[in-house]
């Protein structure tokens, strides 16, 4: 597991998240721990190293 810190696209608070490097490419929804809005998370790893990360708001 790799810890990654990013800003929530809604409330701009810093969020810390553990990322699983055993899956090379992942997209999932995670609620912000501060404002509870849904965030679409995309991560990509190569050789257990994070090479791409995005955290986007979801259109409602």
Backbone as JSON Lines, residues from 0, in Angstrom:
{"i":0,"aa":"X","n":[0.84,-1.19,0.0],"ca":[0.0,0.0,0.0],"c":[0.88,1.25,0.0]}
{"i":1,"aa":"X","n":[0.46,2.23,-0.77],"ca":[1.18,3.51,-0.86],"c":[0.27,4.62,-0.37]}
{"i":2,"aa":"X","n":[0.77,5.48,0.49],"ca":[-0.02,6.63,0.94],"c":[0.14,7.76,-0.08]}
{"i":3,"aa":"X","n":[-0.98,8.4,-0.39],"ca":[-0.98,9.52,-1.34],"c":[-1.86,10.63,-0.78]}
{"i":4,"aa":"X","n":[-1.37,11.86,-0.85],"ca":[-2.11,13.02,-0.35],"c":[-2.52,13.87,-1.55]}
{"i":5,"aa":"X","n":[-3.8,14.3,-1.55],"ca":[-4.32,15.12,-2.65],"c":[-5.38,16.06,-2.1]}
{"i":6,"aa":"X","n":[-5.83,17.01,-2.92],"ca":[-6.88,17.94,-2.51],"c":[-8.23,17.48,-3.03]}
{"i":7,"aa":"X","n":[-9.25,17.58,-2.17],"ca":[-10.62,17.29,-2.58],"c":[-11.03,18.31,-3.64]}
{"i":8,"aa":"X","n":[-11.64,17.87,-4.75],"ca":[-12.07,18.81,-5.79],"c":[-13.29,19.64,-5.39]}
{"i":9,"aa":"X","n":[-13.89,19.37,-4.26],"ca":[-15.05,20.13,-3.77],"c":[-14.66,21.15,-2.69]}
{"i":10,"aa":"X","n":[-14.06,20.64,-1.6],"ca":[-13.8,21.51,-0.44],"c":[-12.33,21.94,-0.34]}
{"i":11,"aa":"X","n":[-11.45,21.39,-1.18],"ca":[-10.03,21.73,-1.27],"c":[-9.21,21.33,-0.04]}
{"i":12,"aa":"X","n":[-9.8,20.52,0.85],"ca":[-9.05,20.0,1.99],"c":[-8.09,18.91,1.51]}
{"i":13,"aa":"X","n":[-6.96,18.77,2.21],"ca":[-6.03,17.7,1.9],"c":[-6.56,16.38,2.44]}
{"i":14,"aa":"X","n":[-6.52,15.37,1.59],"ca":[-7.0,14.03,1.92],"c":[-5.82,13.07,1.79]}
{"i":15,"aa":"X","n":[-5.69,12.18,2.74],"ca":[-4.68,11.13,2.68],"c":[-5.37,9.82,2.37]}
{"i":16,"aa":"X","n":[-4.83,9.08,1.4],"ca":[-5.47,7.84,0.98],"c":[-4.4,6.76,0.77]}
{"i":17,"aa":"X","n":[-4.73,5.54,1.13],"ca":[-3.85,4.41,0.84],"c":[-4.23,3.82,-0.51]}
{"i":18,"aa":"X","n":[-3.23,3.66,-1.37],"ca":[-3.46,3.13,-2.72],"c":[-2.84,1.75,-2.83]}
{"i":19,"aa":"X","n":[-3.55,0.84,-3.48],"ca":[-3.11,-0.53,-3.66],"c":[-2.36,-0.68,-4.98]}
{"i":20,"aa":"X","n":[-1.06,-0.89,-4.91],"ca":[-0.22,-0.98,-6.1],"c":[-0.28,-2.36,-6.76]}
{"i":21,"aa":"X","n":[-1.01,-3.31,-6.18],"ca":[-1.08,-4.65,-6.76],"c":[-1.96,-4.7,-8.01]}
{"i":22,"aa":"X","n":[-2.77,-3.66,-8.23],"ca":[-3.6,-3.55,-9.44],"c":[-3.06,-2.37,-10.25]}
{"i":23,"aa":"X","n":[-2.63,-2.62,-11.49],"ca":[-1.94,-1.59,-12.28],"c":[-2.77,-0.36,-12.59]}
{"i":24,"aa":"X","n":[-4.06,-0.54,-12.89],"ca":[-4.92,0.57,-13.26],"c":[-6.25,0.42,-12.53]}
{"i":25,"aa":"X","n":[-6.69,1.5,-11.87],"ca":[-7.92,1.44,-11.08],"c":[-8.7,2.73,-11.24]}
{"i":26,"aa":"X","n":[-10.02,2.61,-11.3],"ca":[-10.93,3.76,-11.25],"c":[-12.04,3.39,-10.27]}
{"i":27,"aa":"X","n":[-12.28,4.26,-9.32],"ca":[-13.33,3.99,-8.34],"c":[-13.82,5.29,-7.72]}
{"i":28,"aa":"X","n":[-14.92,5.21,-6.97],"ca":[-15.51,6.36,-6.3],"c":[-15.22,6.26,-4.8]}
{"i":29,"aa":"X","n":[-14.77,7.35,-4.24],"ca":[-14.47,7.43,-2.8],"c":[-15.06,8.73,-2.29]}
{"i":30,"aa":"X","n":[-15.76,8.68,-1.17],"ca":[-16.31,9.9,-0.59],"c":[-15.22,10.67,0.15]}
{"i":31,"aa":"X","n":[-15.26,12.0,0.02],"ca":[-14.33,12.85,0.76],"c":[-14.58,12.67,2.26]}
{"i":32,"aa":"X","n":[-13.52,12.5,3.03],"ca":[-13.68,12.3,4.48],"c":[-14.04,13.59,5.2]}
{"i":33,"aa":"X","n":[-13.95,14.73,4.52],"ca":[-14.29,16.02,5.14],"c":[-15.7,16.46,4.76]}
{"i":34,"aa":"X","n":[-15.98,16.57,3.44],"ca":[-17.28,17.1,2.99],"c":[-18.25,16.02,2.5]}
{"i":35,"aa":"X","n":[-17.79,14.78,2.42],"ca":[-18.62,13.61,2.05],"c":[-19.1,13.59,0.59]}
{"i":36,"aa":"X","n":[-18.58,14.46,-0.26],"ca":[-18.94,14.42,-1.68],"c":[-18.18,13.29,-2.38]}
{"i":37,"aa":"X","n":[-18.79,12.71,-3.44],"ca":[-18.13,11.61,-4.14],"c":[-17.01,12.11,-5.07]}
{"i":38,"aa":"X","n":[-15.88,11.44,-4.99],"ca":[-14.71,11.78,-5.81],"c":[-14.38,10.58,-6.68]}
{"i":39,"aa":"X","n":[-14.21,10.82,-7.98],"ca":[-13.77,9.75,-8.87],"c":[-12.24,9.71,-8.84]}
{"i":40,"aa":"X","n":[-11.72,8.59,-8.4],"ca":[-10.27,8.39,-8.26],"c":[-9.79,7.52,-9.4]}
{"i":41,"aa":"X","n":[-8.72,7.95,-10.07],"ca":[-8.06,7.13,-11.09],"c":[-6.59,7.04,-10.71]}
{"i":42,"aa":"X","n":[-6.07,5.82,-10.66],"ca":[-4.65,5.62,-10.37],"c":[-4.07,4.63,-11.37]}
{"i":43,"aa":"X","n":[-2.8,4.82,-11.66],"ca":[-2.08,3.89,-12.53],"c":[-0.68,3.68,-11.97]}
{"i":44,"aa":"X","n":[-0.29,2.43,-11.9],"ca":[1.02,2.05,-11.4],"c":[1.8,1.33,-12.48]}
{"i":45,"aa":"X","n":[3.12,1.47,-12.45],"ca":[4.03,0.66,-13.26],"c":[5.13,0.21,-12.32]}
{"i":46,"aa":"X","n":[5.33,-1.11,-12.25],"ca":[6.34,-1.71,-11.38],"c":[6.2,-1.19,-9.95]}
{"i":47,"aa":"X","n":[4.95,-1.18,-9.45],"ca":[4.61,-0.74,-8.09],"c":[4.9,0.73,-7.8]}
{"i":48,"aa":"X","n":[5.12,1.52,-8.84],"ca":[5.34,2.95,-8.66],"c":[4.17,3.72,-9.27]}
{"i":49,"aa":"X","n":[3.62,4.67,-8.5],"ca":[2.51,5.49,-8.97],"c":[2.98,6.4,-10.09]}
{"i":50,"aa":"X","n":[2.36,6.27,-11.27],"ca":[2.76,7.12,-12.4],"c":[1.65,8.08,-12.83]}
{"i":51,"aa":"X","n":[0.4,7.8,-12.39],"ca":[-0.71,8.69,-12.75],"c":[-1.75,8.65,-11.63]}
{"i":52,"aa":"X","n":[-2.26,9.84,-11.28],"ca":[-3.3,9.95,-10.26],"c":[-4.2,11.12,-10.61]}
{"i":53,"aa":"X","n":[-5.52,10.92,-10.51],"ca":[-6.44,12.04,-10.65],"c":[-7.6,11.84,-9.67]}
{"i":54,"aa":"X","n":[-8.09,12.97,-9.16],"ca":[-9.23,12.98,-8.25],"c":[-10.18,14.06,-8.77]}
{"i":55,"aa":"X","n":[-11.32,13.63,-9.32],"ca":[-12.24,14.55,-9.99],"c":[-13.62,14.56,-9.35]}
{"i":56,"aa":"X","n":[-14.25,15.72,-9.41],"ca":[-15.64,15.82,-8.94],"c":[-16.53,15.06,-9.94]}
{"i":57,"aa":"X","n":[-17.68,14.66,-9.46],"ca":[-18.63,13.92,-10.28],"c":[-19.82,14.83,-10.56]}
{"i":58,"aa":"X","n":[-20.16,14.97,-11.85],"ca":[-21.3,15.79,-12.24],"c":[-22.58,15.16,-11.71]}
{"i":59,"aa":"X","n":[-23.42,15.97,-11.06],"ca":[-24.67,15.44,-10.52],"c":[-25.86,16.08,-11.18]}
